[in-house]
């Protein structure tokens, strides 16, 4: 797949990142230092967070399942952060089942498809099934990194460095 959005993105625009659900939780719910570093780059405009409505629905669904009482989740605040910081785009067409970018976890395929079709510079995840595709996705210009790896690369610098 050739990422069509990559050519259409102006050279001065902040690089695009696709954040999986756990990465968003690291930022907006758990306030983990790695998630906060990503969030700071997004809030400062050094990183564009791209997502789709199904990704937002998954985030809210997981939050509604419970188990996060320790962190005192605020679904309204999370939705407001999403609306303020996320560039929500239509979901890309489903990937061909024979695609070399096929994830073993069907729930994670939406993140991979968006990263590929949008020409995202990064797909940020801790999910092993997604991380297994890192080498293949690098061939189309998308680096698959854990939030910790991304934060370490960008500690004290701008997201584009």
Residue frames relative to the residue before (quaternion, step in Angstrom):
aa qw qx qy qz dx dy dz
X 1.0000 0.0000 0.0000 0.0000 0.00 0.00 0.00
X 0.2592 -0.7408 0.5984 0.1610 3.53 -0.97 0.85
X 0.3780 -0.7396 0.5027 0.2395 3.59 -0.69 1.00
X 0.2883 -0.8054 0.4905 0.1664 3.62 -0.23 1.22
X 0.6523 0.5432 -0.3303 0.4128 3.60 0.98 -0.72
X 0.5549 0.6291 -0.4012 0.3679 3.59 1.10 -0.54
X 0.6873 0.4734 -0.2835 0.4724 3.58 0.92 -0.88
X 0.6901 0.4940 -0.2756 0.4515 3.57 1.08 -0.71
X 0.5738 0.5989 -0.3798 0.4097 3.61 1.21 -0.33
X 0.4436 -0.6883 0.4931 0.2939 3.62 -0.75 0.95
X 0.5842 -0.6244 0.3868 0.3454 3.59 -1.02 0.75
X 0.6815 0.4851 -0.2933 0.4628 3.61 1.14 -0.50
X 0.5051 0.6560 -0.4251 0.3659 3.60 1.25 -0.14
X 0.5639 -0.5826 0.4606 0.3611 3.54 -1.17 0.62
X 0.5402 -0.6183 0.4490 0.3526 3.59 -1.05 0.65
X 0.4527 -0.6979 0.5049 0.2303 3.52 -1.22 0.71
X 0.0364 -0.7618 0.6463 0.0242 3.52 -1.16 0.78
X 0.2333 -0.7046 0.6513 0.1580 3.51 -1.20 0.71
X 0.1587 -0.7925 0.5864 0.0534 3.56 -0.76 1.10
X 0.3347 -0.7264 0.5500 0.2406 3.59 -0.77 0.91
X 0.7480 -0.4335 0.2678 0.4252 3.57 -1.30 0.29
X 0.6858 0.4826 -0.3020 0.4533 3.60 0.84 -0.88
X 0.6132 0.5339 -0.3503 0.4649 3.59 1.09 -0.61
X 0.6357 0.5059 -0.3230 0.4854 3.58 1.02 -0.79
X 0.6396 0.5103 -0.3230 0.4756 3.60 1.00 -0.78
X 0.6073 0.5524 -0.3586 0.4444 3.61 0.98 -0.77
X 0.6982 0.4603 -0.2557 0.4851 3.56 1.04 -0.81
X 0.8399 0.3077 -0.1171 0.4315 3.55 0.46 -1.29
X 0.7529 0.3576 -0.2108 0.5108 3.61 1.14 -0.45
X 0.7800 0.3470 -0.1801 0.4886 3.56 0.68 -1.11
X 0.2360 -0.7988 0.5125 0.2086 3.60 1.23 -0.46
X 0.1824 0.7915 -0.5466 0.2038 3.53 1.04 0.92
X 0.5980 -0.6012 0.3786 0.3709 3.63 -0.92 0.78
X 0.6531 0.5025 -0.3305 0.4601 3.62 0.95 -0.75
X 0.6583 0.4938 -0.3019 0.4814 3.57 0.99 -0.82
X 0.6421 0.5210 -0.3212 0.4616 3.57 1.02 -0.77
X 0.6155 0.5343 -0.3479 0.4632 3.61 1.08 -0.67
X 0.6450 0.4948 -0.3140 0.4906 3.57 0.99 -0.82
X 0.6633 0.5168 -0.3004 0.4503 3.57 0.90 -0.94
X 0.6354 0.5242 -0.3312 0.4603 3.59 1.01 -0.77
X 0.6478 0.5061 -0.3196 0.4712 3.59 1.00 -0.79
X 0.6363 0.5121 -0.3226 0.4784 3.59 1.03 -0.80
X 0.6920 0.4938 -0.2812 0.4453 3.59 0.79 -1.04
X 0.6945 0.4621 -0.2670 0.4826 3.59 1.09 -0.70
X 0.5075 -0.6707 0.4142 0.3480 3.60 1.24 -0.12
X 0.4892 0.6588 -0.4337 0.3722 3.58 1.24 0.32
X 0.7559 0.2002 -0.1053 0.6143 3.55 1.33 -0.24
X 0.2219 -0.7624 0.5927 0.1347 3.59 -0.91 0.92
X 0.2429 -0.7629 0.5897 0.1057 3.54 -0.72 1.16
X 0.0950 -0.8032 0.5880 -0.0057 3.54 -0.57 1.23
X 0.1330 0.7802 -0.6005 0.1142 3.57 -0.95 0.90
X 0.3749 -0.7015 0.5619 0.2271 3.53 -1.38 0.09
X 0.6832 -0.4707 0.3597 0.4269 3.56 -1.28 0.25
X 0.6498 0.4997 -0.3534 0.4508 3.67 0.88 -0.71
X 0.6135 0.5256 -0.3551 0.4704 3.61 1.10 -0.54
X 0.6401 0.5071 -0.3177 0.4818 3.58 1.01 -0.81
X 0.6485 0.5173 -0.3147 0.4613 3.58 0.96 -0.86
X 0.6359 0.5161 -0.3303 0.4692 3.60 1.00 -0.77
X 0.6361 0.5337 -0.3299 0.4491 3.58 0.91 -0.87
X 0.7080 0.4540 -0.2666 0.4707 3.58 0.82 -0.98
X 0.6137 0.5455 -0.3402 0.4584 3.59 1.10 -0.68
X 0.6667 0.4867 -0.3006 0.4778 3.59 0.88 -0.94
X 0.6409 0.5240 -0.3213 0.4599 3.57 0.97 -0.81
X 0.6818 0.5014 -0.2820 0.4519 3.59 0.97 -0.87
X 0.5666 0.6082 -0.3871 0.3989 3.61 1.17 -0.47
X 0.4623 -0.7042 0.4312 0.3232 3.55 1.18 -0.44
X 0.5536 0.6078 -0.4632 0.3310 3.51 -1.38 -0.09
X 0.6636 0.5063 -0.2954 0.4648 3.57 1.29 0.00
X 0.2610 0.8237 -0.4796 0.1529 3.58 1.27 0.24
X 0.5873 0.6020 -0.3572 0.4063 3.57 1.06 -0.75
X 0.7415 0.3994 -0.2089 0.4971 3.58 1.08 -0.76
X 0.3416 -0.7783 0.4662 0.2453 3.58 1.33 0.03
X 0.0187 -0.8434 0.5370 -0.0017 3.58 0.60 1.09
X 0.1472 -0.7514 0.6388 0.0752 3.49 -1.18 0.71
X 0.2840 -0.8031 0.4974 0.1641 3.61 -0.04 1.27
X 0.6253 0.5340 -0.3478 0.4505 3.60 1.03 -0.69
X 0.6633 0.4891 -0.3020 0.4792 3.60 0.94 -0.85
X 0.6407 0.5143 -0.3350 0.4612 3.61 0.99 -0.78
X 0.6478 0.5054 -0.3173 0.4735 3.58 0.97 -0.83
X 0.6406 0.5185 -0.3252 0.4636 3.59 1.02 -0.75
X 0.6289 0.5117 -0.3336 0.4810 3.61 1.00 -0.78
X 0.6203 0.5375 -0.3371 0.4612 3.58 0.96 -0.87
X 0.6957 0.4838 -0.2825 0.4496 3.57 0.76 -1.05
X 0.6974 0.4890 -0.2729 0.4473 3.58 0.99 -0.81
X 0.8261 0.3075 -0.1143 0.4583 3.57 0.85 -0.97
X 0.6836 0.4984 -0.2889 0.4481 3.58 1.13 -0.50
X 0.2730 -0.6898 0.6416 0.1950 3.53 -1.13 0.74
X 0.1245 -0.8172 0.5609 0.0449 3.55 -0.25 1.28
X 0.0766 -0.7989 0.5963 -0.0182 3.54 -0.81 1.11
X 0.6161 -0.5244 0.4049 0.4259 3.60 -1.18 0.30
X 0.5503 -0.6032 0.4485 0.3636 3.59 -1.07 0.63
X 0.4641 -0.6566 0.5053 0.3133 3.58 -1.02 0.71
X 0.6381 -0.4938 0.3920 0.4419 3.60 -1.21 0.25
X 0.6029 -0.5542 0.4237 0.3871 3.56 -1.16 0.57
X 0.5050 -0.6513 0.4807 0.2994 3.54 -1.05 0.83
X 0.5792 -0.5534 0.4751 0.3641 3.49 -1.23 0.57
X 0.5192 -0.6658 0.4309 0.3186 3.62 -0.82 0.92
X 0.6970 0.4403 -0.2798 0.4919 3.60 1.17 -0.41
X 0.3563 0.7573 -0.4789 0.2650 3.59 1.28 0.11
X 0.4672 -0.6693 0.4973 0.2940 3.57 -1.07 0.69
X 0.6343 0.4907 -0.3230 0.5025 3.57 1.33 0.00
X 0.3580 0.7499 -0.4786 0.2835 3.57 1.17 0.56
X 0.2909 -0.7654 0.5557 0.1441 3.56 -0.83 1.04
X 0.4990 -0.6557 0.4745 0.3097 3.57 -1.06 0.70
X 0.6947 0.3722 -0.2597 0.5580 3.60 1.25 -0.33
X 0.3638 -0.7737 0.4706 0.2182 3.61 -0.27 1.22
X 0.6030 0.5718 -0.3630 0.4216 3.63 1.10 -0.55
X 0.7021 0.4617 -0.2602 0.4756 3.59 1.16 -0.53
X 0.4586 0.7162 -0.4382 0.2910 3.58 1.23 -0.24
X 0.6110 0.5804 -0.3574 0.4025 3.59 1.01 -0.75
X 0.6444 0.5151 -0.3275 0.4607 3.61 1.05 -0.69
X 0.6537 0.5072 -0.3008 0.4743 3.56 1.00 -0.86
X 0.6583 0.5169 -0.3151 0.4475 3.59 0.86 -0.95
X 0.6718 0.4834 -0.3077 0.4694 3.59 0.91 -0.87
X 0.6348 0.5310 -0.3390 0.4474 3.60 0.91 -0.83
X 0.6874 0.4808 -0.2837 0.4646 3.59 0.89 -0.91
X 0.7395 0.4339 -0.2570 0.4458 3.59 0.71 -1.03
X 0.6939 0.4662 -0.2833 0.4700 3.61 1.11 -0.54
X 0.4056 -0.7039 0.4821 0.3281 3.57 1.21 -0.37
X 0.1869 0.8179 -0.5232 0.1494 3.58 1.14 0.61
X 0.4612 -0.6744 0.5063 0.2758 3.54 -1.04 0.79
X 0.8103 0.0972 -0.0298 0.5772 3.56 1.08 -0.77
X 0.1200 -0.6923 0.7027 0.1122 3.49 -1.34 0.56
X 0.1308 -0.8302 0.5414 0.0218 3.56 -0.41 1.27
X 0.1950 0.7764 -0.5506 0.2367 3.53 -0.59 1.26
X 0.2545 -0.7106 0.6197 0.2151 3.53 -1.34 0.29
X 0.4589 0.7125 -0.4211 0.3234 3.56 1.31 -0.03
X 0.4606 -0.7224 0.4488 0.2541 3.57 -0.65 1.13
X 0.6338 0.5401 -0.3391 0.4377 3.58 0.99 -0.79
X 0.6716 0.4649 -0.2901 0.4987 3.59 1.03 -0.74
X 0.6442 0.5368 -0.3255 0.4370 3.59 0.91 -0.87
X 0.5902 0.5862 -0.3634 0.4195 3.61 1.13 -0.58
X 0.6860 0.4801 -0.2773 0.4713 3.59 1.19 -0.50
X 0.3449 0.7906 -0.4637 0.2022 3.60 1.28 -0.01
X 0.6757 0.4994 -0.3123 0.4434 3.61 0.79 -0.93
X 0.6763 0.4902 -0.2948 0.4642 3.59 0.91 -0.89
X 0.6828 0.4848 -0.2950 0.4601 3.57 0.91 -0.87
X 0.5691 0.5822 -0.3783 0.4405 3.58 1.13 -0.54
X 0.5984 0.5860 -0.3509 0.4187 3.61 1.11 -0.66
X 0.7377 0.3388 -0.2204 0.5407 3.62 1.17 -0.48
X 0.6708 -0.5641 0.2755 0.3949 3.57 1.22 0.45
X 0.6054 0.5325 -0.3692 0.4622 3.60 1.23 0.20
X 0.2298 -0.7562 0.6007 0.1206 3.54 -0.78 1.09
X 0.2051 -0.7453 0.6231 0.1196 3.56 -0.87 0.97
X 0.0765 0.8082 -0.5720 0.1172 3.53 -0.54 1.23
X 0.4830 -0.5877 0.5435 0.3548 3.53 -1.27 0.38
X 0.6267 -0.5151 0.4010 0.4255 3.59 -1.16 0.34
X 0.6315 0.5395 -0.3332 0.4463 3.60 1.02 -0.77
X 0.6654 0.4939 -0.3079 0.4675 3.60 0.93 -0.86
X 0.6445 0.5087 -0.3240 0.4699 3.58 0.96 -0.84
X 0.6690 0.5041 -0.3016 0.4554 3.59 0.85 -0.95
X 0.6483 0.5158 -0.3196 0.4600 3.60 0.99 -0.80
X 0.6532 0.5173 -0.3084 0.4589 3.58 1.00 -0.81
X 0.7886 0.3360 -0.1409 0.4954 3.55 1.05 -0.77
X 0.3316 0.7473 -0.5092 0.2688 3.57 1.23 0.28
X 0.8535 0.0897 -0.0976 0.5039 3.55 -0.76 1.08
X 0.7028 0.3927 -0.2765 0.5248 3.58 1.22 0.26
X 0.5899 -0.5389 0.4488 0.4002 3.52 -1.33 -0.11
X 0.6526 -0.5512 0.3661 0.3691 3.57 -1.22 0.59
X 0.6886 0.4911 -0.2908 0.4474 3.61 1.10 -0.51
X 0.4973 0.6729 -0.4262 0.3438 3.60 1.23 -0.17
